[in-house]
Amino acid sequence: MRWSSMPLEVPHRLRAIVRARESSVIVLALIVGALAGLVVSAMGEAVALMHLTFFGLDPGERLSGRVSLNPYYAFLTPCLGGLLFGLATAYITRRRGTEVDPIEANALHGGRMSLRGSLIVAAQTVWSSGVGASVGLEAGYTQLASGIASAIGRAFRLRRSDMRILVGCGAAAAIAGAFGAPLGGAFYGFELIIGSYSIASLAPVGMAALVGYVTAQVFTPDRLGIESGAFSSLAVHDVVIAGGVGLLAAIFGIALMRGVAACEVLFSRLQVKPGLRPMVGGAVVGLLAMVSPQVMSSGHGALHLTGIFKLPLETIALIFMLKALASIISLGTGFRGGLFFASLLLGALGGQLFAVGLNAVWPGLNANADAYAIIGMGALSVSVIGGPLTMTFIALETTGDLWLTTAVLIAVIISMQVTREFFGYSFTTWRFHLRGETIRSAADVGWIRDLTVGQMMRSDVRTTPVETPISAFREAFPLGSTNQVVAVDEDGRYAGMMIVAEAHASDLPATASVRDILHHADHMLLPQLTAQEAIAAFDRFEAEALVVVDSAERRQVIGLLSEAHALRRYSDASERQRRELLGEI
């Protein structure tokens, strides 16, 4: 990952006004919301144009809403498109590395994202979906909208907490515009991008989501659009049974996420070059599309195709399996995108299958299949994406049915808890885990990594040669002069720690030297260690203070850090973060 060049800065007087007033951040959030709505519309139109051009669709048609496709288009477009994508991505990765997404930016980098990198990710997502890969556009929507928000925040030199909120505003507005769900978009920003809810973030995120929704509706008047009919037959037992849907959704969601990782491992073992993997994946998706076009692209069109729920049970089951396989292969072979749209479609289909199976086993139950489609949609999406309130509000805003939303909430809670207990990640944070990162949410932990031993240590360290006689040491360091003295060898390398009070003990022989009473000779800190790692080291080594060396190989003493000082600095930083989170500073 590389940062783009610094954006143009606004005049100092205007920056001072914005930094001084909370209402100014709300104004910036409104601007971000409008731009995010335009991003959603522009990217959606770009993909629609690509589908129209590459697959021979009629104007207004959706790729995944087609009943059939020309087999040549279905196979060659994702295959050749994957080849071009793979070669271009391999080149970009060598030049730029991995780009930071909104969750990682808010967790580790204080909301700092590369605008150029975000444009690249958005273009990759548009191309992936445009050539038919089974990926969602939501990753591109949120990446570019949040990247724009980050660039605006850096132009105004916003504080870390305000930067993180503004990045959340970008993602919230993008999701609100994409799904026609301002409440769902707002809580997407709170739960998944900012990692918390606070009074300080309520107004900017809420207003950004509303403006993003309105802007997207003006330019692309389109909603998620699942027509589920009436839910008057929904009974109390349906709310209870919804918990079973949540359990099954969690199991399937975990399998889906692990399937993507397994696909990546398989191609690595087969030694297929990364630049060629999307071509292979595109070819497989193309073959699946010959059977069912609903596997292609995000699946948004399939969700609009209300008639898909009226198909024979065998057809619904086939689409369910093929869509899951296409999503795993598309993401596992390197196409860029997300699982949000795919999880919605798979959840809706799975809910239908569950209801039909339930009615077959218990005919008198009369389970409403359309209602269970909504329940399954929310349950699977929360397992894969996270954000329980996000999915609950999307269901509410999609259907307008409060009683159904109650059932969705039950399923979402069960699905979320089972996923957390037995897997511990969402799809995004699972990808971080595979990359070696330890973050599990967008909660700000970057400050912990910024608070390092090198920042906390004192550099005025008192040293003594390791062969110094005890008598000479006592003269050089009388009682009360200092607590610890660092011993070094003839090459200046760290040899151990001397306790001054111990050196003045009367039972030491006259011939003793410093070397005879050294402590922690092999226990050291490195300047790049975080405060948490340092505190853990004090506990592990049972030390009150430890020496800081430049490296484990050279062992040149550069400082000293005490446990008390490290704990105090960590506590102060934690308190500051708490106050920022609550909007108290």
ZAVEXDO-265175 format. One record per residue (C-alpha): residue in one letter; x, y, z. Coordinates in nm, 4 decimals. Example, Ala and Ser with C-alpha at 12.3 -4.5 7.8 and 13.67 -1.06 7.14 Angstrom:
2
 aa        X        Y        Z
  A   1.2300  -0.4500   0.7800
  S   1.3670  -0.1060   0.7140
This chain:
585
 aa        X        Y        Z
  M   0.0000   0.0000   0.0000
  R   0.1194   0.3482  -0.0872
  W  -0.0337   0.6787   0.0020
  S  -0.1183   0.9085  -0.2856
  S   0.0345   1.2525  -0.2945
  M  -0.1049   1.4923  -0.0379
  P  -0.4303   1.6565  -0.1530
  L  -0.4573   2.0280  -0.1960
  E  -0.5173   2.1923   0.1397
  V  -0.7862   2.4488   0.1999
  P  -0.6828   2.7871   0.3445
  H  -0.5783   2.7881   0.7076
  R  -0.8682   3.0106   0.8203
  L  -1.1266   2.7746   0.6744
  R  -0.9486   2.4745   0.8266
  A  -0.9581   2.6432   1.1671
  I  -1.3340   2.7039   1.1372
  V  -1.4012   2.3418   1.0458
  R  -1.1816   2.2048   1.3243
  A  -1.3461   2.4308   1.5816
  R  -1.7112   2.3376   1.5195
  E  -1.8911   2.0019   1.5130
  S  -2.1465   2.1471   1.2717
  S  -1.8709   2.1957   1.0147
  V  -1.8084   1.8210   1.0101
  I  -2.1793   1.7731   0.9381
  V  -2.1462   2.0068   0.6376
  L  -1.8539   1.8009   0.5089
  A  -2.0615   1.4865   0.5665
  L  -2.3395   1.6287   0.3471
  I  -2.0879   1.6892   0.0685
  V  -1.9480   1.3384   0.1097
  G  -2.3000   1.1934   0.1031
  A  -2.3817   1.3671  -0.2257
  L  -2.0554   1.2522  -0.3829
  A  -2.1140   0.8968  -0.2591
  G  -2.4572   0.8926  -0.4211
  L  -2.2982   1.0016  -0.7488
  V  -2.0353   0.7279  -0.7108
  V  -2.3075   0.4634  -0.6709
  S  -2.4950   0.5889  -0.9757
  A  -2.1850   0.6231  -1.1926
  M  -2.0453   0.2808  -1.1065
  G  -2.3831   0.1150  -1.1534
  E  -2.4283   0.2770  -1.4932
  A  -2.0752   0.1780  -1.5957
  V  -2.1431  -0.1876  -1.5146
  A  -2.4805  -0.1761  -1.6902
  L  -2.3112  -0.0335  -2.0008
  M  -2.0470  -0.3085  -1.9923
  H  -2.3166  -0.5742  -1.9632
  L  -2.5053  -0.4162  -2.2508
  T  -2.1909  -0.4153  -2.4656
  F  -2.0300  -0.7462  -2.3707
  F  -2.3383  -0.9680  -2.3328
  G  -2.5758  -0.8249  -2.5897
  L  -2.8438  -0.7234  -2.3402
  D  -3.1333  -0.4973  -2.4197
  P  -3.1416  -0.1523  -2.2517
  G  -3.2765  -0.1833  -1.8986
  E  -3.2058  -0.5558  -1.8680
  R  -2.9980  -0.6950  -1.5848
  L  -2.7410  -0.9649  -1.6527
  S  -2.8332  -1.1872  -1.3586
  G  -3.2000  -1.1341  -1.4370
  R  -3.1793  -1.3065  -1.7754
  V  -3.3322  -1.6495  -1.8226
  S  -3.0625  -1.7469  -2.0729
  L  -2.7468  -1.6071  -2.2357
  N  -2.5675  -1.6563  -2.5627
  P  -2.3148  -1.9295  -2.4667
  Y  -2.0317  -1.7558  -2.6532
  Y  -2.0856  -1.4345  -2.4590
  A  -2.1355  -1.6253  -2.1348
  F  -1.8037  -1.8098  -2.1656
  L  -1.5695  -1.5764  -2.3556
  T  -1.6513  -1.2496  -2.1763
  P  -1.5558  -1.3551  -1.8193
  C  -1.2666  -1.5654  -1.9509
  L  -1.1006  -1.2939  -2.1628
  G  -1.2068  -1.0243  -1.9178
  G  -1.0436  -1.2248  -1.6395
  L  -0.7212  -1.2510  -1.8391
  L  -0.7021  -0.8738  -1.8889
  F  -0.7969  -0.8158  -1.5263
  G  -0.5350  -1.0593  -1.3947
  L  -0.2499  -0.9141  -1.5991
  A  -0.3428  -0.5564  -1.5095
  T  -0.3840  -0.6398  -1.1400
  A  -0.0502  -0.8215  -1.1245
  Y   0.1197  -0.5111  -1.2669
  I  -0.0621  -0.2738  -1.0297
  T   0.0155  -0.4921  -0.7278
  R   0.3876  -0.4920  -0.8098
  R   0.3789  -0.1137  -0.8348
  R   0.1511  -0.0221  -0.5441
  G   0.1030  -0.3233  -0.3194
  T  -0.2255  -0.3801  -0.1350
  E  -0.4653  -0.0881  -0.0993
  V  -0.6199   0.0014   0.2356
  D  -0.9979  -0.0434   0.2570
  P  -1.2264   0.1661   0.4839
  I  -1.2291  -0.0860   0.7699
  E  -0.8502  -0.1174   0.7784
  A  -0.8096   0.2581   0.7351
  N  -1.0249   0.3314   1.0390
  A  -0.8788   0.0502   1.2474
  L  -0.5107   0.1196   1.1857
  H  -0.4541   0.4439   0.9953
  G  -0.6845   0.6988   1.1521
  G  -0.9047   0.7127   0.8420
  R  -0.6221   0.7799   0.5965
  M  -0.6802   0.6248   0.2543
  S  -0.5251   0.6728  -0.0866
  L  -0.7665   0.8404  -0.3277
  R  -0.5728   0.7095  -0.6268
  G  -0.5719   0.3609  -0.4789
  S  -0.9459   0.3843  -0.4116
  L  -1.0073   0.4800  -0.7744
  I  -0.8061   0.1761  -0.8819
  V  -1.0049  -0.0567  -0.6540
  A  -1.3348   0.0905  -0.7779
  A  -1.2244   0.0418  -1.1406
  Q  -1.1208  -0.3172  -1.0672
  T  -1.4584  -0.3853  -0.9060
  V  -1.6478  -0.2330  -1.1993
  W  -1.4464  -0.4396  -1.4462
  S  -1.4891  -0.7609  -1.2454
  S  -1.8649  -0.7221  -1.2242
  G  -1.8840  -0.5861  -1.5779
  V  -1.7313  -0.8992  -1.7324
  G  -1.9649  -1.1208  -1.5326
  A  -1.7590  -1.2338  -1.2325
  S  -1.9825  -1.3268  -0.9396
  V  -1.8835  -1.0357  -0.7163
  G  -2.0703  -0.7440  -0.5640
  L  -2.0186  -0.3759  -0.6378
  E  -2.0566  -0.2750  -0.2737
  A  -1.6810  -0.3103  -0.2130
  G  -1.6130  -0.0580  -0.4897
  Y  -1.8918   0.1742  -0.3758
  T  -1.7644   0.1976  -0.0216
  Q  -1.3969   0.2062  -0.1223
  L  -1.4298   0.5038  -0.3543
  A  -1.6825   0.6945  -0.1433
  S  -1.4672   0.6514   0.1678
  G  -1.1521   0.7368  -0.0288
  I  -1.3101   1.0644  -0.1384
  A  -1.4154   1.1331   0.2206
  S  -1.0615   1.0657   0.3425
  A  -0.9151   1.3024   0.0828
  I  -1.1548   1.5756   0.1940
  G  -1.0670   1.5128   0.5570
  R  -0.6951   1.5374   0.4853
  A  -0.7487   1.8588   0.2906
  F  -0.9033   2.0068   0.6053
  R  -0.6480   1.8353   0.8344
  L  -0.9259   1.6882   1.0454
  R  -0.8504   1.5254   1.3778
  R  -0.8156   1.1494   1.3831
  S  -1.1615   1.0966   1.5321
  D  -1.3283   1.3269   1.2769
  M  -1.1399   1.1603   0.9907
  R  -1.2709   0.8210   1.0968
  I  -1.6261   0.9550   1.1163
  L  -1.6007   1.1114   0.7705
  V  -1.4748   0.7843   0.6219
  G  -1.7745   0.6152   0.7848
  C  -1.9984   0.8803   0.6277
  G  -1.8698   0.7893   0.2818
  A  -1.9397   0.4185   0.3263
  A  -2.2778   0.4810   0.4913
  A  -2.3929   0.7052   0.2072
  A  -2.2754   0.4545  -0.0541
  I  -2.4659   0.1636   0.1035
  A  -2.7739   0.3808   0.1578
  G  -2.7710   0.4786  -0.2094
  A  -2.7030   0.1271  -0.3336
  F  -2.9820  -0.0388  -0.1338
  G  -3.2264   0.2462  -0.1056
  A  -3.1959   0.2106   0.2710
  P  -3.0759   0.5194   0.4588
  L  -3.1135   0.3595   0.8026
  G  -2.9333   0.0458   0.6893
  G  -2.6599   0.2589   0.5344
  A  -2.6173   0.4653   0.8509
  F  -2.5798   0.1582   1.0682
  Y  -2.3415   0.0062   0.8139
  G  -2.1235   0.3091   0.8810
  F  -2.1579   0.2759   1.2593
  E  -2.1136  -0.1016   1.2898
  L  -1.8704  -0.1889   1.0139
  I  -1.6686   0.1217   0.9256
  I  -1.6468   0.3282   1.2460
  G  -1.6824   0.0315   1.4789
  S  -1.9003   0.2105   1.7333
  Y  -2.1940   0.4436   1.7796
  S  -2.1627   0.7771   1.9543
  I  -2.3506   1.1038   1.9812
  A  -2.0679   1.2769   1.7935
  S  -2.1050   1.0483   1.4914
  L  -2.4861   1.0327   1.4811
  A  -2.5570   1.3564   1.2950
  P  -2.2828   1.3402   1.0280
  V  -2.3313   0.9699   0.9479
  G  -2.7110   0.9933   0.9501
  M  -2.7161   1.3021   0.7276
  A  -2.4594   1.1564   0.4889
  A  -2.6641   0.8364   0.4518
  L  -2.9817   1.0337   0.3840
  V  -2.8151   1.2570   0.1230
  G  -2.6456   0.9576  -0.0389
  Y  -2.9825   0.7824  -0.0637
  V  -3.1569   1.0875  -0.2144
  T  -2.8757   1.1542  -0.4631
  A  -2.8655   0.7946  -0.5828
  Q  -3.2452   0.7891  -0.6164
  V  -3.2403   1.1056  -0.8276
  F  -2.9868   0.9691  -1.0732
  T  -3.0711   0.5963  -1.0491
  P  -3.4223   0.5450  -0.9092
  D  -3.3689   0.1820  -0.8162
  R  -3.4168  -0.0140  -0.4957
  L  -3.3212  -0.3548  -0.3677
  G  -3.6702  -0.4487  -0.4808
  I  -3.7607  -0.7858  -0.3315
  E  -4.1376  -0.8120  -0.3620
  S  -4.2339  -1.0485  -0.0858
  G  -4.6068  -0.9975  -0.0775
  A  -4.8090  -0.9723   0.2399
  F  -4.7002  -1.1201   0.5701
  S  -5.0308  -1.1439   0.7481
  S  -4.9788  -1.5172   0.7906
  L  -4.6589  -1.4671   0.9902
  A  -4.7173  -1.6162   1.3368
  V  -4.5379  -1.6383   1.6695
  H  -4.3901  -1.9753   1.5830
  D  -4.2269  -1.8159   1.2754
  V  -4.0293  -1.5881   1.5051
  V  -3.9070  -1.8935   1.6963
  I  -3.8270  -2.0889   1.3813
  A  -3.6301  -1.7882   1.2546
  G  -3.3636  -1.8852   1.5078
  G  -3.3134  -2.2105   1.3159
  V  -3.2698  -2.0117   0.9959
  G  -3.0032  -1.8076   1.1717
  L  -2.8180  -2.1211   1.2807
  L  -2.8177  -2.2725   0.9323
  A  -2.7204  -1.9378   0.7790
  A  -2.4196  -1.9103   1.0095
  I  -2.3018  -2.2598   0.9165
  F  -2.3366  -2.1866   0.5469
  G  -2.1791  -1.8409   0.5814
  I  -1.8715  -1.9840   0.7522
  A  -1.8443  -2.2498   0.4810
  L  -1.8720  -1.9809   0.2134
  M  -1.5921  -1.7702   0.3631
  R  -1.3667  -2.0690   0.4165
  G  -1.4432  -2.1795   0.0634
  V  -1.2910  -1.8617  -0.0780
  A  -0.9719  -1.9177   0.1217
  A  -0.9621  -2.2842   0.0181
  C  -0.9943  -2.1830  -0.3461
  E  -0.6958  -1.9502  -0.3107
  V  -0.4914  -2.2256  -0.1479
  L  -0.5863  -2.4705  -0.4247
  F  -0.4651  -2.2400  -0.7005
  S  -0.1449  -2.1734  -0.5076
  R  -0.0776  -2.5460  -0.4768
  L  -0.1502  -2.5906  -0.8453
  Q   0.1090  -2.3155  -0.9020
  V  -0.1186  -2.1131  -1.1271
  K   0.0310  -1.7659  -1.1630
  P  -0.1780  -1.4938  -0.9948
  G  -0.2103  -1.3045  -1.3207
  L  -0.3753  -1.6040  -1.4883
  R  -0.6072  -1.7116  -1.2082
  P  -0.8927  -1.4722  -1.2950
  M  -0.8975  -1.6102  -1.6492
  V  -0.9446  -1.9627  -1.5126
  G  -1.2054  -1.8410  -1.2665
  G  -1.3846  -1.6486  -1.5403
  A  -1.3937  -1.9580  -1.7586
  V  -1.5522  -2.1624  -1.4781
  V  -1.8096  -1.8901  -1.4033
  G  -1.8869  -1.8728  -1.7743
  L  -1.9574  -2.2459  -1.7832
  L  -2.1854  -2.2116  -1.4795
  A  -2.3640  -1.9186  -1.6467
  M  -2.4576  -2.1407  -1.9388
  V  -2.6675  -2.3352  -1.6905
  S  -2.7959  -2.0355  -1.4923
  P  -2.7227  -1.6683  -1.5817
  Q  -2.8194  -1.5758  -1.2240
  V  -2.4674  -1.6720  -1.1121
  M  -2.3124  -1.3782  -1.2978
  S  -2.2236  -1.0379  -1.1606
  S  -2.3566  -0.9326  -0.8205
  G  -2.6945  -1.1057  -0.8350
  H  -2.8761  -0.7747  -0.7965
  G  -3.0786  -0.8470  -1.1072
  A  -3.1774  -1.1865  -0.9742
  L  -3.3088  -1.0213  -0.6599
  H  -3.5242  -0.7948  -0.8765
  L  -3.6525  -1.0961  -1.0656
  T  -3.9479  -1.1664  -0.8398
  G  -4.0420  -1.4618  -1.0571
  I  -3.7284  -1.6458  -0.9441
  F  -3.9180  -1.7454  -0.6298
  K  -4.1934  -1.8986  -0.8429
  L  -3.9536  -2.1352  -1.0165
  P  -3.9580  -2.5095  -0.9386
  L  -3.7840  -2.6105  -0.6193
  E  -3.5131  -2.7980  -0.8113
  T  -3.4311  -2.4848  -1.0118
  I  -3.4059  -2.2676  -0.6999
  A  -3.1749  -2.5234  -0.5371
  L  -2.9608  -2.5364  -0.8518
  I  -2.9272  -2.1569  -0.8645
  F  -2.8420  -2.1552  -0.4937
  M  -2.5579  -2.4044  -0.5337
  L  -2.4226  -2.2564  -0.8578
  K  -2.4262  -1.8994  -0.7212
  A  -2.2356  -2.0051  -0.4099
  L  -1.9794  -2.1888  -0.6218
  A  -1.9447  -1.8975  -0.8652
  S  -1.8892  -1.6497  -0.5803
  I  -1.6231  -1.8708  -0.4214
  I  -1.4416  -1.9187  -0.7514
  S  -1.4634  -1.5525  -0.8532
  L  -1.3191  -1.4192  -0.5276
  G  -1.0817  -1.7125  -0.4797
  T  -0.9233  -1.6565  -0.8219
  G  -0.8636  -1.2879  -0.7606
  F  -1.1570  -1.0914  -0.9033
  R  -1.2240  -0.7735  -0.7073
  G  -1.5526  -0.7249  -0.5267
  G  -1.7524  -0.8279  -0.2242
  L  -1.9962  -1.0893  -0.0997
  F  -2.2692  -0.8509   0.0182
  F  -2.5010  -0.8743  -0.2842
  A  -2.4225  -1.2433  -0.3290
  S  -2.5043  -1.3193   0.0354
  L  -2.8373  -1.1378  -0.0019
  L  -2.9345  -1.3483  -0.3024
  L  -2.8076  -1.6719  -0.1476
  G  -2.9834  -1.5925   0.1786
  A  -3.3099  -1.5205  -0.0017
  L  -3.2883  -1.8448  -0.1996
  G  -3.1855  -2.0398   0.1099
  G  -3.4789  -1.8976   0.3047
  Q  -3.7140  -2.0084   0.0296
  L  -3.5670  -2.3592   0.0332
  F  -3.5941  -2.3730   0.4115
  A  -3.9624  -2.2747   0.4048
  V  -4.0475  -2.5275   0.1326
  G  -3.8659  -2.8020   0.3216
  L  -4.0379  -2.7022   0.6459
  N  -4.3814  -2.7211   0.4814
  A  -4.2951  -3.0623   0.3395
  V  -4.2054  -3.1953   0.6839
  W  -4.4846  -3.0125   0.8678
  P  -4.7675  -2.9466   0.6184
  G  -4.9916  -2.7703   0.8662
  L  -4.7343  -2.5031   0.9419
  N  -4.7964  -2.3048   0.6218
  A  -4.4616  -2.1227   0.6405
  N  -4.4605  -1.8112   0.4209
  A  -4.1750  -1.8762   0.1753
  D  -4.1443  -1.5094   0.0786
  A  -4.1098  -1.4082   0.4435
  Y  -3.8438  -1.6711   0.5040
  A  -3.6573  -1.5382   0.2008
  I  -3.6239  -1.2055   0.3816
  I  -3.5253  -1.3786   0.7057
  G  -3.2623  -1.5885   0.5271
  M  -3.1326  -1.2841   0.3432
  G  -3.0610  -1.1002   0.6671
  A  -2.9253  -1.4050   0.8514
  L  -2.6732  -1.5077   0.5855
  S  -2.5639  -1.1509   0.5164
  V  -2.4854  -1.0828   0.8810
  S  -2.2786  -1.4010   0.9003
  V  -2.0718  -1.2980   0.5983
  I  -2.0641  -0.9201   0.6320
  G  -2.1412  -0.8491   0.9979
  G  -2.3557  -0.5594   1.1123
  P  -2.6694  -0.7046   1.2758
  L  -2.8580  -0.3753   1.2946
  T  -2.7550  -0.2944   0.9388
  M  -2.9196  -0.6100   0.8076
  T  -3.2233  -0.5642   1.0307
  F  -3.2869  -0.2133   0.9043
  I  -3.2325  -0.3169   0.5425
  A  -3.5045  -0.5780   0.5923
  L  -3.7326  -0.3188   0.7522
  E  -3.6761  -0.0614   0.4805
  T  -3.7180  -0.3237   0.2081
  T  -4.0478  -0.4633   0.3362
  G  -4.1911  -0.2030   0.5746
  D  -4.3120  -0.4904   0.7947
  L  -4.2250  -0.4556   1.1647
  W  -4.3369  -0.8062   1.2630
  L  -4.1233  -0.9609   0.9911
  T  -3.8345  -0.7423   1.1024
  T  -3.8673  -0.8943   1.4500
  A  -3.8174  -1.2398   1.3004
  V  -3.5225  -1.1109   1.0987
  L  -3.3676  -0.9694   1.4159
  I  -3.3934  -1.3078   1.5901
  A  -3.2288  -1.4843   1.2964
  V  -2.9613  -1.2159   1.2708
  I  -2.8709  -1.2401   1.6393
  I  -2.8402  -1.6203   1.6266
  S  -2.6394  -1.6107   1.3031
  M  -2.4061  -1.3415   1.4303
  Q  -2.3411  -1.5121   1.7617
  V  -2.2772  -1.8551   1.6096
  T  -2.0386  -1.7022   1.3549
  R  -1.8520  -1.5113   1.6245
  E  -1.8299  -1.8166   1.8483
  F  -1.7126  -2.0698   1.5915
  F  -1.5361  -1.8523   1.3346
  G  -1.4704  -1.5092   1.4828
  Y  -1.4522  -1.3080   1.1611
  S  -1.6579  -1.1423   0.8923
  F  -1.5494  -1.1897   0.5323
  T  -1.3444  -0.8687   0.5357
  T  -1.1689  -0.9334   0.8649
  W  -1.1120  -1.2973   0.7608
  R  -0.9185  -1.1633   0.4621
  F  -0.7136  -0.9503   0.7019
  H  -0.6461  -1.2602   0.9114
  L  -0.5187  -1.4509   0.6080
  R  -0.2886  -1.1565   0.5367
  G  -0.1454  -1.1695   0.8882
  E  -0.3383  -0.8777   1.0392
  T  -0.4993  -0.9161   1.3802
  I  -0.7857  -0.6661   1.3532
  R  -1.1407  -0.8004   1.3802
  S  -1.3365  -0.4785   1.3360
  A  -1.2964  -0.1126   1.2463
  A  -1.2505  -0.0151   1.6126
  D  -0.9542   0.2206   1.6309
  V  -0.6498   0.0202   1.7376
  G  -0.4043   0.2125   1.5238
  W  -0.3173   0.4364   1.8171
  I  -0.1907   0.1275   2.0017
  R   0.0536   0.0586   1.7195
  D   0.1526   0.4250   1.7122
  L   0.2363   0.4212   2.0847
  T   0.5690   0.2401   2.0642
  V   0.8533   0.1661   2.3020
  G   1.0683   0.4096   2.1062
  Q   0.8258   0.6897   2.1924
  M   0.7913   0.6010   2.5606
  M   1.1514   0.5162   2.6576
  R   1.3979   0.7498   2.8257
  S   1.7256   0.7817   2.6409
  D   1.9454   0.9098   2.9281
  V   2.0577   0.5632   3.0345
  R   2.3396   0.5224   3.2864
  T   2.5774   0.2427   3.1939
  T   2.8788   0.0658   3.3412
  P   3.1301  -0.1859   3.2015
  V   3.0378  -0.5441   3.2855
  E   3.3792  -0.6137   3.4440
  T   3.3562  -0.3207   3.6879
  P   3.4436  -0.4332   4.0463
  I   3.1638  -0.3998   4.2950
  S   3.3676  -0.1591   4.5060
  A   3.4170   0.0734   4.2110
  F   3.0508   0.0433   4.1196
  R   2.9461   0.1444   4.4721
  E   3.1590   0.4569   4.4509
  A   3.0261   0.5503   4.1079
  F   2.6626   0.4848   4.1979
  P   2.5871   0.5487   4.5658
  L   2.2538   0.4522   4.7158
  G   1.9813   0.6904   4.6064
  S   2.1587   0.8064   4.2912
  T   1.9485   0.5813   4.0629
  N   1.7579   0.2534   4.0756
  Q   1.9051   0.0615   3.7797
  V   2.2285   0.0759   3.5865
  V   2.2811  -0.0983   3.2529
  A   2.5907  -0.3132   3.2117
  V   2.7604  -0.3301   2.8696
  D   3.0504  -0.5390   2.7415
  E   3.3679  -0.4130   2.5767
  D   3.1847  -0.3721   2.2441
  G   2.9082  -0.1660   2.4008
  R   2.6584  -0.4524   2.3747
  Y   2.3932  -0.4976   2.6382
  A   2.5035  -0.7470   2.9049
  G   2.2394  -0.7141   3.1770
  M   2.0764  -0.4920   3.4374
  M   2.2268  -0.3923   3.7729
  I   2.0099  -0.3116   4.0763
  V   2.1970  -0.0417   4.2735
  A   2.0509  -0.1453   4.6099
  E   2.1624  -0.5036   4.5509
  A   2.5152  -0.3922   4.4648
  H   2.5381  -0.2199   4.8051
  A   2.4359  -0.5332   4.9932
  S   2.6913  -0.6169   5.2637
  D   2.7101  -0.9914   5.1973
  L   2.8821  -0.9577   4.8565
  P   3.2468  -1.0739   4.8464
  A   3.5130  -0.8108   4.7892
  T   3.6258  -0.9750   4.4644
  A   3.2782  -0.9645   4.3091
  S   3.2230  -0.7752   3.9858
  V   2.9156  -0.6405   3.8133
  R   2.8934  -0.9548   3.6001
  D   2.8193  -1.1669   3.9089
  I   2.4885  -1.0000   3.9943
  L   2.3359  -0.9117   3.6583
  H   1.9632  -0.9463   3.5911
  H   1.7653  -0.9812   3.2667
  A   2.0732  -1.0414   3.0529
  D   1.8569  -1.1891   2.7761
  H   1.5486  -0.9769   2.8301
  M   1.5270  -0.6663   2.6130
  L   1.2765  -0.4442   2.4354
  L   1.2941  -0.3234   2.0783
  P   1.1902   0.0334   1.9876
  Q   0.9228  -0.0795   1.7397
  L   0.7288  -0.2847   1.9963
  T   0.3874  -0.1449   2.0914
  A   0.2861  -0.0440   2.4413
  Q   0.0753  -0.3588   2.4733
  E   0.3684  -0.5795   2.3750
  A   0.5970  -0.3993   2.6192
  I   0.3507  -0.4407   2.9073
  A   0.3209  -0.8092   2.8247
  A   0.7024  -0.8377   2.8286
  F   0.7244  -0.6809   3.1755
  D   0.4742  -0.9354   3.3017
  R   0.6446  -1.2283   3.1283
  F   0.9955  -1.1390   3.2502
  E   0.8767  -1.0188   3.5942
  A   1.0707  -0.6967   3.5510
  E   1.0068  -0.3434   3.6713
  A   1.2225  -0.1934   3.3956
  L   1.3808  -0.3232   3.0761
  V   1.6528  -0.1997   2.8459
  V   1.5698  -0.0937   2.4907
  V   1.8232  -0.2031   2.2269
  D   1.8458  -0.1106   1.8598
  S   1.8149  -0.4721   1.7456
  A   1.8346  -0.8230   1.8886
  E   2.1551  -0.8851   1.6933
  R   2.3529  -0.5665   1.7698
  R   2.2191  -0.5176   2.1262
  Q   2.3299  -0.1536   2.1375
  V   2.1574   0.0219   2.4276
  I   1.9390   0.3148   2.3185
  G   1.7026   0.3580   2.6116
  L   1.5268   0.2324   2.9226
  L   1.1558   0.1839   2.9881
  S   0.9881   0.1178   3.3202
  E   0.6656  -0.0750   3.3608
  A   0.5064   0.2062   3.5592
  H   0.5727   0.4605   3.2848
  A   0.4463   0.2282   3.0102
  L   0.1234   0.1604   3.2022
  R   0.0689   0.5304   3.2649
  R   0.1201   0.6241   2.8979
  Y  -0.1076   0.3438   2.7827
  S  -0.3765   0.4442   3.0322
  D  -0.3587   0.8094   2.9244
  A  -0.3875   0.7150   2.5573
  S  -0.6805   0.4821   2.6304
  E  -0.8624   0.7550   2.8177
  R  -0.8094   0.9981   2.5332
  Q  -0.9517   0.7485   2.2854
  R  -1.2516   0.6936   2.5105
  R  -1.3207   1.0643   2.5294
  E  -1.2854   1.1046   2.1547
  L  -1.5238   0.8152   2.0982
  L  -1.7851   0.9775   2.3209
  G  -1.7294   1.3174   2.1616
  E  -1.6051   1.4764   2.4826
  I  -1.2996   1.6325   2.3139
